[in-house]
Every structure is written in structure tokens, then in C-alpha cells.
Amino acid sequence: VIGEPIDEAGPIQSEGMRAIHQEAPSYTDQSTEAEILVTGIKVVDLLAPYAKGGKIGLFGGAGVGKTVLIQELINNVAKAHGGYSVFAGVGERTREGNDLYHEFIESKVNADPHNPDPSVKSKCALVFGQMNEPPGARARVGLTGLTVAEHFRDQGQDVLF
């Protein structure tokens, strides 16, 4: 939340900082065209297509595949569309966040900070507020993830948040 990375990749190279509390874009700046996001997951694209700029929710019990579906969406957005993804884990378990981080490195969605490969560019930002952190810090994780997603959007990139 305060810009201190924990991935042992060194300091974040940035042109500046942005506040997590910002004004929303005006209605005239927002697109009114309906466009489908092709996820590459055939059952989703056929039965419950996602609208670009829209909101979706994934609900389900433990072990039903929510994380697997999210990982596949992030992978497809990064590799098929060249877009960026932002994952904000609010109240996540440390182990699950660590597993997700390493899964993205293995699938080449993100670059490995310890074994740099110039052909791999990181396409997913991960922001976590672990379940053992104070409620104020966890509450800011969602806003921090949103600010990162807005940054990519303002650069003209497709963003999955």
C-alpha cells in the first residue's frame, strides 16, 4: 500500500506516484459501446460472455475452481490480447498469494526477477493485503489495485481487474 515491494526484485521503477482516492472519469469520457471480451474460455464466451468495461463476480465454495478460472482469464488477457491484469487480494492467505505469484512466473505471465529473460514482460500486477494485517491496510488494497488498473487504462491498455 505504501509502495514497498516484497518480491525481492528491488525498488519499483516509476515515473511518479498516484493517490488512491481520485475523482471518477466524467460520463462523457466513458465509452457507451457494448463490446464482448473474448476470454478464450469457450464455455464462458458462449454461455455467459463478459462485457468490456463491465463487472462480473465469481462466487462458490472452497475448491470449486474460482482461482483456476481467474488464472486462466489473466493468462489469456496477457498472451492473447497483450493486455494487463491487476489482481487485488484482500484478506488473502500468504500461501495462496505466494502460490499465485510463482504460478504467473512459471506460465510466463510475469517475468522472474531472479532469472531475467528479455523475452518475458510482466503483464500482471499483484497487490495483497494479508488476512493478518490491520483492517485499514486491507481496505486500501482494493483501492491500490484500482489505482494500478486506472494507470494502465490511462495508458490505453486493455485491463482485467
C-alpha positions in Angstrom: 0.0 0.0 0.0 2.9 2.3 0.6 4.9 1.2 -2.4 7.3 -1.2 -0.7 7.7 -4.4 -2.8 8.1 -7.7 -1.1 9.1 -9.8 -4.2 12.8 -9.3 -3.7 13.1 -7.7 -7.1 14.4 -4.4 -5.8 12.7 -1.0 -5.8 9.8 -0.2 -8.1 10.9 1.9 -11.1 8.2 4.5 -11.5 7.7 7.9 -13.1 5.6 9.1 -10.1 3.0 8.2 -7.5 -0.8 8.4 -7.7 -3.3 8.9 -4.9 -5.7 6.0 -4.2 -8.5 8.5 -3.8 -9.3 10.1 -7.2 -12.2 11.6 -9.0 -14.1 9.3 -11.3 -13.9 10.0 -15.0 -16.8 12.0 -16.3 -19.6 10.2 -18.1 -18.6 11.9 -21.4 -15.2 10.3 -21.2 -16.7 6.8 -20.8 -17.5 4.5 -23.8 -21.1 3.7 -24.4 -20.5 0.9 -26.9 -21.2 -2.6 -25.9 -18.2 -4.9 -26.7 -17.6 -8.5 -25.6 -14.3 -9.5 -24.0 -13.3 -12.8 -25.7 -11.8 -14.8 -22.8 -10.6 -17.8 -24.8 -12.6 -20.0 -22.4 -15.3 -21.4 -24.7 -18.0 -22.2 -22.1 -17.7 -18.6 -20.7 -17.7 -17.0 -24.1 -20.8 -19.0 -25.2 -23.0 -19.1 -22.1 -22.0 -16.1 -20.0 -19.9 -13.6 -22.1 -18.2 -10.8 -20.3 -18.7 -7.2 -21.5 -15.6 -5.0 -21.8 -15.8 -2.3 -19.1 -18.4 -4.4 -17.2 -18.3 -6.1 -13.8 -18.5 -9.8 -13.0 -18.5 -11.8 -9.8 -17.3 -15.3 -9.1 -19.0 -17.0 -6.2 -18.5 -20.5 -5.0 -17.3 -22.8 -2.2 -13.8 -23.9 -1.5 -12.1 -25.9 -4.2 -14.6 -25.4 -7.0 -12.2 -23.6 -9.3 -12.6 -19.9 -8.8 -8.8 -19.3 -8.7 -8.2 -21.6 -11.7 -10.7 -19.6 -13.7 -9.1 -16.3 -12.7 -5.7 -17.6 -13.6 -6.9 -18.7 -17.0 -8.5 -15.3 -17.6 -5.3 -13.5 -16.6 -3.2 -15.8 -18.8 -5.5 -15.3 -21.8 -5.6 -11.5 -21.4 -1.8 -11.3 -21.2 -0.9 -13.7 -24.0 -3.8 -13.5 -26.5 -4.7 -9.8 -26.1 -1.5 -8.3 -24.9 -3.3 -6.6 -22.1 -2.6 -6.2 -18.5 -4.2 -7.7 -15.4 -4.3 -6.5 -11.8 -5.1 -8.9 -9.0 -6.0 -7.4 -5.7 -6.1 -10.0 -2.9 -7.9 -8.5 0.0 -7.6 -10.7 3.1 -5.7 -13.5 1.2 -3.7 -16.1 2.9 0.0 -15.6 2.5 0.5 -19.1 1.0 -2.2 -18.5 -1.7 -0.7 -15.2 -2.7 2.8 -16.7 -2.9 1.5 -19.7 -5.0 -0.2 -17.2 -7.4 2.9 -15.2 -7.8 5.0 -18.2 -8.6 2.3 -19.6 -11.0 2.5 -16.4 -13.0 6.2 -16.6 -13.2 6.1 -20.3 -14.4 3.5 -19.6 -17.0 5.5 -16.5 -18.2 2.7 -14.1 -17.5 5.2 -12.3 -15.3 9.0 -12.0 -15.5 11.2 -13.8 -13.0 13.1 -11.2 -11.0 15.8 -13.7 -10.2 16.3 -15.1 -13.7 15.6 -12.3 -16.1 14.5 -13.3 -19.6 14.3 -10.3 -22.0 11.5 -12.0 -24.0 9.2 -12.1 -20.9 7.5 -8.9 -19.8 5.3 -8.8 -16.7 1.7 -8.5 -17.6 0.0 -8.8 -14.1 0.3 -6.6 -11.1 -0.4 -8.3 -7.8 -1.5 -6.3 -4.7 -2.1 -8.2 -1.4 -3.5 -7.3 2.0 -3.0 -10.4 4.0 -5.6 -11.6 6.5 -3.3 -10.9 9.4 -2.9 -7.2 8.6 -4.9 -4.4 10.1 -8.3 -3.7 8.6 -7.2 -0.2 7.4 -4.4 -1.7 5.3 -6.6 -4.4 3.9 -9.3 -1.8 2.9 -6.7 0.1 1.0 -5.6 -2.9 -1.1 -8.7 -2.7 -3.3 -8.2 1.0 -3.9 -4.5 0.4 -4.6 -5.3 -2.3 -7.2 -7.9 0.0 -8.7 -5.3 2.8 -9.0 -2.9 0.5 -10.8 -5.6 -0.6 -13.2 -6.6 3.0 -13.9 -2.9 3.8 -14.6 -2.8 1.0 -17.3 -6.2 2.2 -18.6 -5.0 5.8 -18.9 -2.0 4.4 -21.0 -4.6 3.0 -23.4 -4.1 -0.6 -22.4 -6.8 -3.3 -22.0 -7.0 -4.1 -18.3 -8.6 -7.0 -16.4 -9.1 -6.1 -12.8 
